[in-house]
Amino acid sequence: MKIAIIGAGNLGLAIAKGVLHTNGATTMYLTKRNTSEIKDFEKYGNVTVTSDNQEAVKRSDILVFAVQPGHFAAILEDVKDLLTENHVIISTITGFSIVKMEEIIGSNQYIIRSMPNTAISVGNSMTCLCSNQLGKKRIDLAKAIFNRMGHTLEIPEEQMQAATVICASGIAFWMRLIRATTQGAIQLGFDAKEAQELAMHTCNGAASLLIDSGSHPEEEIDRVTTPKGCTIEGLNEMEHQGLSSSLIRGIVTSFEKISQIRKG
């Protein structure tokens, strides 16, 4: 694959690393206004670093846009005359709809929107994808790219805002739960480093159990709760204090906020 990543900031570079570390590109172009910060990527041999977006587009088939939302329209305008029937356009820009992209470059392009989260930097992102009608023919290609850096799910575009809350904001929600577990462990006598280690790996194990088994969370909860035991006692107290309802209310509040931002 001949890949160009237009906008090699934190997210763009995380995608680049994921593709390069799995030998997913025959050639790769990375673009950034200040190229000195990313020159080290040329050590891979098949990577070209440039500030010229047009050059990158001309020499690539798959175009991953990871620029700031305010710059995206102008960049599309700048390269639209260079796009061919072979190009696949993958946008990572939050809130920039497929219709907006089609208004600039036309509906006769393979257009795909992706919504990864920050765990892409460690190869474990939950990435949601949607596409225009033509882009459906290339959605498996996008899945193959992002599956190298975690897990993908194809969804309708109208669910992308909700997915942003669950997957992107969700990283912060889970971090807060891990922090709270860490604080509880400290209160029970572990030092801070040990407490965080216990919390992180227990969280990772819980997710892995569900991923590998396909079980519902309550099935796994039943495995560790015994009559009159400490686990059910702790769970019931958490629910009395509003654990589940607080999480759900927080998720809904985040969604309401992102909906307001889009309308604004």
LUMDRENVEX-765650 format. One line per field, with one value per atom (N, C-alpha, C): residue number from 0; x, y, z; atom name; residue in three letters. Coordinates in steps of 0.02 Angstrom, whole numbers, plus 50000, padded with zeros to 5 digits. Layout:
pos <- [NUM/...]
x <- [X/...]
y <- [Y/...]
z <- [Z/...]
site <- [CA/...]
code <- [ALA/...]
//
This chain:
pos <- [0/0/0/1/1/1/2/2/2/3/3/3/4/4/4/5/5/5/6/6/6/7/7/7/8/8/8/9/9/9/10/10/10/11/11/11/12/12/12/13/13/13/14/14/14/15/15/15/16/16/16/17/17/17/18/18/18/19/19/19/20/20/20/21/21/21/22/22/22/23/23/23/24/24/24/25/25/25/26/26/26/27/27/27/28/28/28/29/29/29/30/30/30/31/31/31/32/32/32/33/33/33/34/34/34/35/35/35/36/36/36/37/37/37/38/38/38/39/39/39/40/40/40/41/41/41/42/42/42/43/43/43/44/44/44/45/45/45/46/46/46/47/47/47/48/48/48/49/49/49/50/50/50/51/51/51/52/52/52/53/53/53/54/54/54/55/55/55/56/56/56/57/57/57/58/58/58/59/59/59/60/60/60/61/61/61/62/62/62/63/63/63/64/64/64/65/65/65/66/66/66/67/67/67/68/68/68/69/69/69/70/70/70/71/71/71/72/72/72/73/73/73/74/74/74/75/75/75/76/76/76/77/77/77/78/78/78/79/79/79/80/80/80/81/81/81/82/82/82/83/83/83/84/84/84/85/85/85/86/86/86/87/87/87/88/88/88/89/89/89/90/90/90/91/91/91/92/92/92/93/93/93/94/94/94/95/95/95/96/96/96/97/97/97/98/98/98/99/99/99/100/100/100/101/101/101/102/102/102/103/103/103/104/104/104/105/105/105/106/106/106/107/107/107/108/108/108/109/109/109/110/110/110/111/111/111/112/112/112/113/113/113/114/114/114/115/115/115/116/116/116/117/117/117/118/118/118/119/119/119/120/120/120/121/121/121/122/122/122/123/123/123/124/124/124/125/125/125/126/126/126/127/127/127/128/128/128/129/129/129/130/130/130/131/131/131/132/132/132/133/133/133/134/134/134/135/135/135/136/136/136/137/137/137/138/138/138/139/139/139/140/140/140/141/141/141/142/142/142/143/143/143/144/144/144/145/145/145/146/146/146/147/147/147/148/148/148/149/149/149/150/150/150/151/151/151/152/152/152/153/153/153/154/154/154/155/155/155/156/156/156/157/157/157/158/158/158/159/159/159/160/160/160/161/161/161/162/162/162/163/163/163/164/164/164/165/165/165/166/166/166/167/167/167/168/168/168/169/169/169/170/170/170/171/171/171/172/172/172/173/173/173/174/174/174/175/175/175/176/176/176/177/177/177/178/178/178/179/179/179/180/180/180/181/181/181/182/182/182/183/183/183/184/184/184/185/185/185/186/186/186/187/187/187/188/188/188/189/189/189/190/190/190/191/191/191/192/192/192/193/193/193/194/194/194/195/195/195/196/196/196/197/197/197/198/198/198/199/199/199/200/200/200/201/201/201/202/202/202/203/203/203/204/204/204/205/205/205/206/206/206/207/207/207/208/208/208/209/209/209/210/210/210/211/211/211/212/212/212/213/213/213/214/214/214/215/215/215/216/216/216/217/217/217/218/218/218/219/219/219/220/220/220/221/221/221/222/222/222/223/223/223/224/224/224/225/225/225/226/226/226/227/227/227/228/228/228/229/229/229/230/230/230/231/231/231/232/232/232/233/233/233/234/234/234/235/235/235/236/236/236/237/237/237/238/238/238/239/239/239/240/240/240/241/241/241/242/242/242/243/243/243/244/244/244/245/245/245/246/246/246/247/247/247/248/248/248/249/249/249/250/250/250/251/251/251/252/252/252/253/253/253/254/254/254/255/255/255/256/256/256/257/257/257/258/258/258/259/259/259/260/260/260/261/261/261/262/262/262/263/263/263]
x <- [50041/50000/50043/50024/50058/50016/50040/50001/50031/49988/50009/49970/50004/49971/49979/49924/49924/49910/49961/49955/49985/50052/50086/50097/50040/50042/50040/50014/50014/49974/49914/49872/49901/49922/49951/50012/50055/50115/50099/50048/50028/50004/49966/49944/50004/50049/50110/50148/50158/50196/50160/50094/50057/50064/50061/50067/50138/50187/50257/50281/50260/50282/50253/50201/50171/50183/50230/50249/50188/50146/50084/50088/50146/50152/50213/50204/50262/50299/50261/50289/50243/50273/50233/50259/50212/50228/50198/50238/50215/50222/50167/50171/50160/50198/50192/50226/50200/50232/50304/50316/50384/50409/50445/50465/50523/50558/50616/50596/50533/50510/50497/50492/50475/50527/50584/50636/50660/50656/50680/50643/50582/50544/50575/50619/50651/50699/50714/50758/50726/50659/50625/50641/50667/50687/50633/50572/50517/50473/50497/50459/50490/50448/50469/50433/50472/50445/50445/50388/50383/50331/50336/50284/50237/50248/50210/50153/50093/50036/50022/50032/50018/50064/50127/50175/50153/50133/50112/50052/50004/49943/49960/50002/50021/50053/50090/50131/50101/50038/50006/49936/49911/49844/49795/49820/49779/49799/49751/49765/49730/49770/49742/49751/49696/49698/49691/49742/49742/49760/49730/49745/49695/49708/49661/49596/49538/49475/49471/49499/49495/49536/49583/49626/49603/49557/49541/49511/49463/49430/49480/49525/49574/49622/49640/49686/49652/49588/49551/49546/49533/49530/49597/49651/49718/49736/49709/49729/49675/49614/49558/49569/49605/49617/49667/49701/49750/49720/49659/49629/49607/49620/49602/49554/49534/49488/49522/49588/49624/49631/49619/49630/49574/49595/49549/49562/49511/49517/49491/49534/49515/49525/49471/49474/49470/49512/49509/49482/49455/49436/49366/49362/49298/49251/49188/49137/49135/49182/49183/49148/49087/49044/49065/49039/49051/49022/48963/48932/48978/49009/49055/49114/49140/49195/49173/49114/49088/49076/49056/49046/49110/49167/49232/49263/49263/49300/49254/49188/49142/49123/49066/49042/49071/49110/49139/49207/49219/49281/49264/49312/49305/49319/49267/49274/49255/49300/49290/49306/49263/49278/49299/49349/49372/49374/49360/49363/49402/49469/49510/49513/49542/49555/49630/49649/49721/49758/49722/49756/49786/49773/49805/49881/49906/49978/50011/49971/49997/49966/49938/49911/49848/49808/49748/49688/49680/49624/49559/49504/49438/49421/49421/49411/49345/49303/49239/49247/49214/49220/49151/49146/49087/49110/49067/49089/49031/49049/48997/48981/48934/48912/48969/49009/49065/49118/49127/49178/49166/49104/49089/49131/49152/49193/49264/49283/49351/49352/49294/49290/49333/49337/49378/49452/49472/49541/49554/49508/49516/49517/49475/49475/49543/49571/49636/49690/49687/49736/49729/49668/49658/49658/49643/49648/49720/49767/49837/49851/49806/49816/49759/49727/49673/49615/49555/49493/49450/49413/49370/49297/49253/49182/49153/49118/49084/49016/49001/48937/48908/48844/48815/48846/48850/48882/48845/48779/48742/48760/48795/48817/48888/48921/48991/49000/48952/48957/48951/48905/48897/48960/48988/49048/49107/49109/49161/49158/49098/49089/49110/49086/49099/49172/49202/49269/49325/49316/49368/49364/49307/49297/49300/49279/49279/49347/49400/49467/49474/49451/49456/49411/49352/49307/49340/49369/49402/49463/49500/49557/49535/49477/49452/49433/49404/49388/49451/49502/49565/49596/49592/49619/49583/49516/49478/49496/49505/49525/49594/49638/49705/49701/49659/49652/49624/49577/49551/49604/49647/49701/49750/49764/49809/49778/49714/49680/49683/49687/49692/49763/49812/49880/49933/49916/49967/49998/50062/50091/50065/50076/50045/50063/50126/50147/50114/50115/50083/50008/49977/49904/49885/49923/49908/49920/49973/49987/49930/49905/49849/49787/49773/49713/49717/49774/49782/49774/49809/49810/49744/49711/49645/49595/49597/49554/49567/49631/49649/49624/49630/49607/49532/49495/49422/49400/49430/49413/49433/49491/49515/49468/49442/49395/49334/49307/49247/49263/49320/49339/49350/49385/49402/49342/49300/49245/49181/49173/49110/49053/49071/49020/48990/48932/48903/48939/48950/48984/48954/48887/48855/48875/48889/48911/48977/49023/49088/49082/49036/49024/48999/48955/48928/48983/49035/49090/49129/49127/49168/49126/49060/49018/48990/48995/48970/48919/48873/48823/48855/48834/48858/48933/48961/49033/49051/49117/49141/49128/49127/49118/49048/48997/48929/48915/48946/48938/48965/49025/49055/49015/48993/48953/48888/48854/48791/48801/48854/48868/48883/48921/48936/48871/48825/48762/48719/48719/48682/48708/48773/48803/48798/48768/48754/48807/48846/48900/48874/48828/48804/48767/48723/48684/48729/48782/48828/48865/48886/48921/48875/48815/48768/48751/48740/48725/48784/48845/48904/48910/48897/48900/48848/48787/48734/48749/48777/48796/48849/48899/48951/48921/48874/48842/48802/48767/48729/48776/48835/48884/48911/48930/48958/48905/48842/48788/48779/48787/48783/48841/48901/48959/48948/48920/48908/48858/48805/48755/48784/48830/48862/48908]
y <- [49940/50000/50062/50111/50176/50225/50239/50277/50346/50397/50463/50482/50508/50533/50608/50642/50714/50744/50770/50797/50749/50747/50698/50727/50740/50758/50695/50701/50643/50584/50598/50544/50518/50563/50542/50498/50516/50477/50410/50409/50345/50297/50322/50281/50258/50304/50287/50231/50236/50185/50117/50118/50055/50021/50061/50033/50009/50050/50033/49972/49968/49913/49846/49848/49786/49778/49817/49813/49822/49870/49880/49928/49955/50004/49990/49993/49988/50054/50109/50176/50216/50265/50309/50380/50426/50498/50526/50564/50599/50674/50711/50782/50822/50876/50921/50986/51042/51106/51109/51087/51085/51013/50996/50927/50905/50952/50934/50888/50895/50857/50783/50767/50698/50668/50700/50676/50605/50588/50522/50465/50478/50425/50402/50443/50423/50365/50349/50291/50226/50226/50165/50149/50197/50184/50195/50172/50182/50241/50284/50342/50406/50449/50515/50568/50613/50667/50731/50766/50826/50873/50936/50985/50996/50959/50968/50916/50937/50891/50866/50909/50889/50833/50838/50785/50719/50722/50661/50629/50670/50645/50614/50646/50621/50552/50540/50479/50425/50434/50386/50368/50311/50289/50297/50287/50292/50356/50400/50465/50469/50469/50474/50546/50580/50650/50653/50682/50688/50759/50807/50878/50909/50971/51007/51020/51015/51025/51091/51144/51209/51214/51167/51168/51119/51075/51019/51041/51087/51108/51138/51181/51213/51162/51112/51060/51019/51001/50965/51006/51071/51115/51115/51112/51116/51054/50996/50933/50902/50931/50898/50885/50929/50920/50864/50839/50786/50717/50716/50652/50613/50548/50504/50450/50407/50353/50300/50304/50256/50278/50341/50366/50344/50327/50314/50367/50405/50460/50436/50437/50418/50478/50503/50560/50538/50567/50556/50618/50665/50730/50726/50739/50736/50791/50773/50822/50846/50824/50845/50790/50805/50753/50732/50676/50651/50700/50727/50775/50835/50860/50917/50899/50838/50816/50810/50782/50774/50841/50891/50958/50987/50966/50992/50949/50883/50840/50797/50800/50762/50695/50669/50605/50545/50559/50506/50485/50495/50474/50423/50379/50332/50372/50386/50427/50386/50385/50347/50392/50392/50427/50375/50392/50348/50386/50352/50383/50338/50343/50304/50340/50307/50341/50340/50371/50380/50315/50261/50197/50170/50206/50187/50191/50234/50241/50179/50135/50072/50012/50026/49972/49941/49979/49950/49996/50030/50077/50041/50069/50051/50103/50084/50131/50117/50169/50163/50192/50161/50180/50187/50235/50241/50268/50267/50286/50314/50346/50363/50301/50306/50248/50214/50254/50225/50197/50229/50208/50139/50115/50048/49994/50010/49962/49958/50006/50008/50005/49993/49993/49937/49880/49824/49843/49884/49909/49952/49996/50039/49996/49946/49901/49867/49844/49811/49857/49921/49969/49978/49992/50008/49946/49887/49826/49810/49840/49833/49870/49914/49956/49950/49891/49880/49843/49870/49837/49889/49867/49913/49891/49939/49926/49974/49948/49991/50010/50075/50100/50151/50167/50222/50288/50336/50400/50436/50428/50464/50441/50385/50361/50382/50419/50437/50482/50528/50570/50528/50482/50438/50395/50372/50331/50372/50436/50480/50482/50486/50487/50420/50365/50299/50278/50293/50268/50319/50381/50431/50461/50490/50514/50455/50397/50338/50320/50336/50325/50362/50425/50465/50436/50411/50383/50322/50279/50220/50238/50290/50313/50336/50369/50392/50333/50281/50221/50186/50184/50154/50195/50261/50304/50293/50288/50277/50210/50158/50093/50097/50136/50146/50180/50230/50265/50219/50176/50127/50079/50057/50011/50043/50108/50144/50146/50158/50161/50094/50040/49973/49953/49997/49984/49974/49975/49969/50037/50037/50101/50120/50183/50211/50171/50152/50115/50047/50011/49946/49952/50003/50011/50022/50064/50075/50013/49976/49914/49864/49858/49813/49835/49900/49926/49917/49936/49933/49862/49815/49747/49710/49728/49699/49724/49789/49817/49783/49776/49744/49671/49637/49567/49562/49609/49607/49615/49664/49674/49613/49585/49527/49467/49458/49403/49409/49469/49479/49471/49498/49493/49420/49383/49313/49266/49278/49231/49250/49315/49337/49340/49334/49333/49402/49404/49466/49482/49546/49562/49528/49522/49492/49418/49384/49314/49310/49355/49355/49379/49426/49449/49390/49350/49293/49244/49241/49194/49213/49277/49300/49325/49316/49335/49273/49270/49214/49241/49199/49223/49252/49311/49347/49362/49361/49373/49447/49459/49529/49562/49523/49553/49582/49542/49567/49624/49621/49676/49741/49737/49797/49821/49775/49794/49829/49801/49831/49900/49910/49977/50027/50005/50049/50069/50021/50037/50083/50072/50117/50188/50195/50261/50289/50249/50275/50263/50209/50196/50193/50147/50137/50199/50226/50284/50344/50353/50409/50402/50341/50329/50343/50317/50328/50402/50436/50508/50547/50527/50560/50551/50490/50475/50517/50519/50556/50631/50657/50727/50744/50700/50711/50712/50668/50666/50730/50754/50816/50874/50874/50927/50925/50866/50861/50878/50864/50883/50958/50992/51065/51096/51067/51093/51088/51032/51022/51073/51085/51134/51204/51218/51285/51294]
z <- [50000/50000/50000/49959/49959/50000/50059/50108/50118/50122/50143/50205/50255/50315/50314/50299/50293/50361/50392/50460/50510/50513/50556/50627/50661/50731/50773/50834/50879/50850/50827/50800/50735/50690/50627/50636/50683/50696/50728/50770/50800/50747/50698/50642/50601/50588/50550/50583/50649/50685/50680/50688/50685/50618/50564/50497/50484/50502/50489/50528/50591/50633/50612/50571/50546/50471/50445/50374/50328/50346/50309/50251/50237/50182/50140/50074/50030/50030/50028/50036/50081/50116/50159/50154/50147/50150/50214/50250/50309/50297/50307/50294/50359/50364/50421/50402/50427/50410/50434/50496/50523/50520/50467/50457/50501/50531/50573/50631/50654/50710/50693/50629/50610/50563/50555/50510/50528/50592/50614/50579/50554/50522/50456/50429/50366/50375/50438/50451/50428/50419/50397/50324/50287/50218/50167/50181/50134/50152/50198/50221/50194/50167/50145/50188/50215/50256/50215/50212/50171/50200/50180/50198/50139/50085/50023/50018/50036/50034/49963/49914/49846/49822/49841/49824/49855/49918/49953/49919/49898/49866/49798/49760/49694/49697/49750/49754/49799/49819/49864/49839/49863/49846/49905/49965/50025/50062/50072/50102/50170/50223/50291/50314/50325/50347/50423/50455/50528/50548/50514/50525/50573/50594/50636/50597/50629/50594/50555/50583/50550/50487/50477/50418/50363/50381/50337/50270/50272/50209/50161/50186/50143/50113/50152/50126/50072/50082/50030/49966/49973/49915/49878/49916/49887/49847/49866/49833/49790/49789/49757/49682/49648/49577/49562/49614/49606/49620/49645/49664/49602/49604/49549/49573/49527/49546/49589/49596/49637/49710/49724/49792/49840/49900/49955/50008/50025/50073/50140/50191/50259/50304/50331/50376/50449/50491/50563/50599/50561/50589/50620/50685/50720/50695/50683/50667/50595/50554/50483/50443/50422/50393/50323/50303/50235/50184/50199/50153/50141/50194/50188/50142/50151/50109/50037/50026/49957/49924/49962/49934/49906/49935/49913/49858/49868/49821/49777/49790/49749/49781/49760/49787/49749/49697/49657/49683/49748/49781/49836/49849/49905/49970/50008/50068/50129/50178/50240/50299/50348/50412/50463/50503/50556/50622/50677/50742/50790/50788/50835/50903/50952/51015/51031/51086/51100/51113/51125/51135/51070/51015/50952/50958/51002/51011/51040/51071/51098/51061/51002/50960/50988/51025/51055/51051/50995/50987/50970/50994/50970/50918/50854/50799/50764/50759/50723/50653/50605/50534/50502/50457/50414/50347/50297/50230/50189/50134/50085/50044/49998/49961/49924/49890/49852/49899/49956/50004/50033/50029/50055/50020/49958/49921/49948/49989/50017/50094/50123/50197/50226/50192/50217/50218/50170/50169/50230/50246/50306/50369/50372/50429/50437/50380/50383/50410/50392/50417/50491/50515/50586/50630/50602/50642/50661/50626/50646/50711/50730/50789/50838/50838/50885/50853/50864/50841/50805/50754/50717/50718/50709/50703/50652/50602/50553/50579/50578/50604/50555/50561/50521/50542/50496/50512/50568/50572/50624/50695/50701/50766/50783/50739/50751/50812/50824/50884/50948/50948/51006/51016/50961/50965/50992/50975/51001/51078/51104/51177/51208/51179/51209/51202/51145/51131/51145/51123/51133/51203/51220/51289/51337/51314/51356/51385/51349/51377/51443/51444/51506/51561/51542/51592/51625/51583/51612/51652/51632/51671/51741/51744/51809/51853/51823/51862/51887/51845/51866/51922/51916/51969/52035/52032/52093/52125/52083/52110/52142/52110/52137/52206/52212/52276/52330/52310/52358/52381/52334/52352/52399/52389/52434/52504/52507/52572/52608/52569/52599/52615/52601/52625/52572/52508/52456/52443/52423/52404/52335/52315/52255/52192/52185/52126/52122/52179/52181/52168/52197/52190/52117/52081/52010/51969/51985/51949/51957/52018/52031/51992/51993/51960/51884/51855/51782/51756/51787/51760/51774/51829/51842/51790/51775/51723/51656/51638/51576/51573/51630/51633/51625/51655/51649/51577/51542/51471/51429/51444/51406/51415/51476/51488/51443/51438/51397/51322/51301/51230/51210/51252/51234/51241/51291/51305/51268/51253/51224/51275/51338/51392/51403/51434/51460/51526/51542/51605/51666/51668/51727/51736/51680/51686/51723/51706/51739/51811/51824/51892/51935/51906/51944/51964/51924/51939/52001/52019/52076/52135/52130/52187/52221/52286/52325/52376/52397/52445/52508/52527/52586/52582/52520/52512/52508/52505/52504/52436/52382/52316/52307/52324/52316/52365/52423/52471/52442/52412/52382/52322/52279/52220/52240/52289/52309/52339/52376/52404/52348/52298/52241/52205/52196/52163/52206/52272/52317/52310/52298/52291/52220/52175/52108/52056/52063/52014/51942/51929/51860/51835/51877/51854/51842/51882/51872/51806/51790/51727/51668/51671/51616/51608/51664/51661/51632/51651/51623/51549/51525/51453/51415/51441/51408/51408/51463/51467/51416/51408/51358/51288/51275/51210/51197/51248/51240/51224/51256/51244/51173/51151/51083/51031/51046/51000/50997/51053/51055/51015/51023/50987/50912/50889/50817/50791/50830/50808/50805/50853/50854/50796]
site <- [N/CA/C/N/CA/C/N/CA/C/N/CA/C/N/CA/C/N/CA/C/N/CA/C/N/CA/C/N/CA/C/N/CA/C/N/CA/C/N/CA/C/N/CA/C/N/CA/C/N/CA/C/N/CA/C/N/CA/C/N/CA/C/N/CA/C/N/CA/C/N/CA/C/N/CA/C/N/CA/C/N/CA/C/N/CA/C/N/CA/C/N/CA/C/N/CA/C/N/CA/C/N/CA/C/N/CA/C/N/CA/C/N/CA/C/N/CA/C/N/CA/C/N/CA/C/N/CA/C/N/CA/C/N/CA/C/N/CA/C/N/CA/C/N/CA/C/N/CA/C/N/CA/C/N/CA/C/N/CA/C/N/CA/C/N/CA/C/N/CA/C/N/CA/C/N/CA/C/N/CA/C/N/CA/C/N/CA/C/N/CA/C/N/CA/C/N/CA/C/N/CA/C/N/CA/C/N/CA/C/N/CA/C/N/CA/C/N/CA/C/N/CA/C/N/CA/C/N/CA/C/N/CA/C/N/CA/C/N/CA/C/N/CA/C/N/CA/C/N/CA/C/N/CA/C/N/CA/C/N/CA/C/N/CA/C/N/CA/C/N/CA/C/N/CA/C/N/CA/C/N/CA/C/N/CA/C/N/CA/C/N/CA/C/N/CA/C/N/CA/C/N/CA/C/N/CA/C/N/CA/C/N/CA/C/N/CA/C/N/CA/C/N/CA/C/N/CA/C/N/CA/C/N/CA/C/N/CA/C/N/CA/C/N/CA/C/N/CA/C/N/CA/C/N/CA/C/N/CA/C/N/CA/C/N/CA/C/N/CA/C/N/CA/C/N/CA/C/N/CA/C/N/CA/C/N/CA/C/N/CA/C/N/CA/C/N/CA/C/N/CA/C/N/CA/C/N/CA/C/N/CA/C/N/CA/C/N/CA/C/N/CA/C/N/CA/C/N/CA/C/N/CA/C/N/CA/C/N/CA/C/N/CA/C/N/CA/C/N/CA/C/N/CA/C/N/CA/C/N/CA/C/N/CA/C/N/CA/C/N/CA/C/N/CA/C/N/CA/C/N/CA/C/N/CA/C/N/CA/C/N/CA/C/N/CA/C/N/CA/C/N/CA/C/N/CA/C/N/CA/C/N/CA/C/N/CA/C/N/CA/C/N/CA/C/N/CA/C/N/CA/C/N/CA/C/N/CA/C/N/CA/C/N/CA/C/N/CA/C/N/CA/C/N/CA/C/N/CA/C/N/CA/C/N/CA/C/N/CA/C/N/CA/C/N/CA/C/N/CA/C/N/CA/C/N/CA/C/N/CA/C/N/CA/C/N/CA/C/N/CA/C/N/CA/C/N/CA/C/N/CA/C/N/CA/C/N/CA/C/N/CA/C/N/CA/C/N/CA/C/N/CA/C/N/CA/C/N/CA/C/N/CA/C/N/CA/C/N/CA/C/N/CA/C/N/CA/C/N/CA/C/N/CA/C/N/CA/C/N/CA/C/N/CA/C/N/CA/C/N/CA/C/N/CA/C/N/CA/C/N/CA/C/N/CA/C/N/CA/C/N/CA/C/N/CA/C/N/CA/C/N/CA/C/N/CA/C/N/CA/C/N/CA/C/N/CA/C/N/CA/C/N/CA/C/N/CA/C/N/CA/C/N/CA/C/N/CA/C/N/CA/C/N/CA/C/N/CA/C/N/CA/C/N/CA/C/N/CA/C/N/CA/C/N/CA/C/N/CA/C/N/CA/C/N/CA/C/N/CA/C/N/CA/C/N/CA/C/N/CA/C/N/CA/C/N/CA/C/N/CA/C/N/CA/C/N/CA/C/N/CA/C/N/CA/C/N/CA/C/N/CA/C/N/CA/C/N/CA/C/N/CA/C/N/CA/C/N/CA/C/N/CA/C/N/CA/C/N/CA/C/N/CA/C/N/CA/C/N/CA/C/N/CA/C/N/CA/C/N/CA/C/N/CA/C/N/CA/C/N/CA/C/N/CA/C/N/CA/C/N/CA/C/N/CA/C/N/CA/C/N/CA/C/N/CA/C/N/CA/C/N/CA/C]
code <- [MET/MET/MET/LYS/LYS/LYS/ILE/ILE/ILE/ALA/ALA/ALA/ILE/ILE/ILE/ILE/ILE/ILE/GLY/GLY/GLY/ALA/ALA/ALA/GLY/GLY/GLY/ASN/ASN/ASN/LEU/LEU/LEU/GLY/GLY/GLY/LEU/LEU/LEU/ALA/ALA/ALA/ILE/ILE/ILE/ALA/ALA/ALA/LYS/LYS/LYS/GLY/GLY/GLY/VAL/VAL/VAL/LEU/LEU/LEU/HIS/HIS/HIS/THR/THR/THR/ASN/ASN/ASN/GLY/GLY/GLY/ALA/ALA/ALA/THR/THR/THR/THR/THR/THR/MET/MET/MET/TYR/TYR/TYR/LEU/LEU/LEU/THR/THR/THR/LYS/LYS/LYS/ARG/ARG/ARG/ASN/ASN/ASN/THR/THR/THR/SER/SER/SER/GLU/GLU/GLU/ILE/ILE/ILE/LYS/LYS/LYS/ASP/ASP/ASP/PHE/PHE/PHE/GLU/GLU/GLU/LYS/LYS/LYS/TYR/TYR/TYR/GLY/GLY/GLY/ASN/ASN/ASN/VAL/VAL/VAL/THR/THR/THR/VAL/VAL/VAL/THR/THR/THR/SER/SER/SER/ASP/ASP/ASP/ASN/ASN/ASN/GLN/GLN/GLN/GLU/GLU/GLU/ALA/ALA/ALA/VAL/VAL/VAL/LYS/LYS/LYS/ARG/ARG/ARG/SER/SER/SER/ASP/ASP/ASP/ILE/ILE/ILE/LEU/LEU/LEU/VAL/VAL/VAL/PHE/PHE/PHE/ALA/ALA/ALA/VAL/VAL/VAL/GLN/GLN/GLN/PRO/PRO/PRO/GLY/GLY/GLY/HIS/HIS/HIS/PHE/PHE/PHE/ALA/ALA/ALA/ALA/ALA/ALA/ILE/ILE/ILE/LEU/LEU/LEU/GLU/GLU/GLU/ASP/ASP/ASP/VAL/VAL/VAL/LYS/LYS/LYS/ASP/ASP/ASP/LEU/LEU/LEU/LEU/LEU/LEU/THR/THR/THR/GLU/GLU/GLU/ASN/ASN/ASN/HIS/HIS/HIS/VAL/VAL/VAL/ILE/ILE/ILE/ILE/ILE/ILE/SER/SER/SER/THR/THR/THR/ILE/ILE/ILE/THR/THR/THR/GLY/GLY/GLY/PHE/PHE/PHE/SER/SER/SER/ILE/ILE/ILE/VAL/VAL/VAL/LYS/LYS/LYS/MET/MET/MET/GLU/GLU/GLU/GLU/GLU/GLU/ILE/ILE/ILE/ILE/ILE/ILE/GLY/GLY/GLY/SER/SER/SER/ASN/ASN/ASN/GLN/GLN/GLN/TYR/TYR/TYR/ILE/ILE/ILE/ILE/ILE/ILE/ARG/ARG/ARG/SER/SER/SER/MET/MET/MET/PRO/PRO/PRO/ASN/ASN/ASN/THR/THR/THR/ALA/ALA/ALA/ILE/ILE/ILE/SER/SER/SER/VAL/VAL/VAL/GLY/GLY/GLY/ASN/ASN/ASN/SER/SER/SER/MET/MET/MET/THR/THR/THR/CYS/CYS/CYS/LEU/LEU/LEU/CYS/CYS/CYS/SER/SER/SER/ASN/ASN/ASN/GLN/GLN/GLN/LEU/LEU/LEU/GLY/GLY/GLY/LYS/LYS/LYS/LYS/LYS/LYS/ARG/ARG/ARG/ILE/ILE/ILE/ASP/ASP/ASP/LEU/LEU/LEU/ALA/ALA/ALA/LYS/LYS/LYS/ALA/ALA/ALA/ILE/ILE/ILE/PHE/PHE/PHE/ASN/ASN/ASN/ARG/ARG/ARG/MET/MET/MET/GLY/GLY/GLY/HIS/HIS/HIS/THR/THR/THR/LEU/LEU/LEU/GLU/GLU/GLU/ILE/ILE/ILE/PRO/PRO/PRO/GLU/GLU/GLU/GLU/GLU/GLU/GLN/GLN/GLN/MET/MET/MET/GLN/GLN/GLN/ALA/ALA/ALA/ALA/ALA/ALA/THR/THR/THR/VAL/VAL/VAL/ILE/ILE/ILE/CYS/CYS/CYS/ALA/ALA/ALA/SER/SER/SER/GLY/GLY/GLY/ILE/ILE/ILE/ALA/ALA/ALA/PHE/PHE/PHE/TRP/TRP/TRP/MET/MET/MET/ARG/ARG/ARG/LEU/LEU/LEU/ILE/ILE/ILE/ARG/ARG/ARG/ALA/ALA/ALA/THR/THR/THR/THR/THR/THR/GLN/GLN/GLN/GLY/GLY/GLY/ALA/ALA/ALA/ILE/ILE/ILE/GLN/GLN/GLN/LEU/LEU/LEU/GLY/GLY/GLY/PHE/PHE/PHE/ASP/ASP/ASP/ALA/ALA/ALA/LYS/LYS/LYS/GLU/GLU/GLU/ALA/ALA/ALA/GLN/GLN/GLN/GLU/GLU/GLU/LEU/LEU/LEU/ALA/ALA/ALA/MET/MET/MET/HIS/HIS/HIS/THR/THR/THR/CYS/CYS/CYS/ASN/ASN/ASN/GLY/GLY/GLY/ALA/ALA/ALA/ALA/ALA/ALA/SER/SER/SER/LEU/LEU/LEU/LEU/LEU/LEU/ILE/ILE/ILE/ASP/ASP/ASP/SER/SER/SER/GLY/GLY/GLY/SER/SER/SER/HIS/HIS/HIS/PRO/PRO/PRO/GLU/GLU/GLU/GLU/GLU/GLU/GLU/GLU/GLU/ILE/ILE/ILE/ASP/ASP/ASP/ARG/ARG/ARG/VAL/VAL/VAL/THR/THR/THR/THR/THR/THR/PRO/PRO/PRO/LYS/LYS/LYS/GLY/GLY/GLY/CYS/CYS/CYS/THR/THR/THR/ILE/ILE/ILE/GLU/GLU/GLU/GLY/GLY/GLY/LEU/LEU/LEU/ASN/ASN/ASN/GLU/GLU/GLU/MET/MET/MET/GLU/GLU/GLU/HIS/HIS/HIS/GLN/GLN/GLN/GLY/GLY/GLY/LEU/LEU/LEU/SER/SER/SER/SER/SER/SER/SER/SER/SER/LEU/LEU/LEU/ILE/ILE/ILE/ARG/ARG/ARG/GLY/GLY/GLY/ILE/ILE/ILE/VAL/VAL/VAL/THR/THR/THR/SER/SER/SER/PHE/PHE/PHE/GLU/GLU/GLU/LYS/LYS/LYS/ILE/ILE/ILE/SER/SER/SER/GLN/GLN/GLN/ILE/ILE/ILE/ARG/ARG/ARG/LYS/LYS/LYS/GLY/GLY/GLY]
//
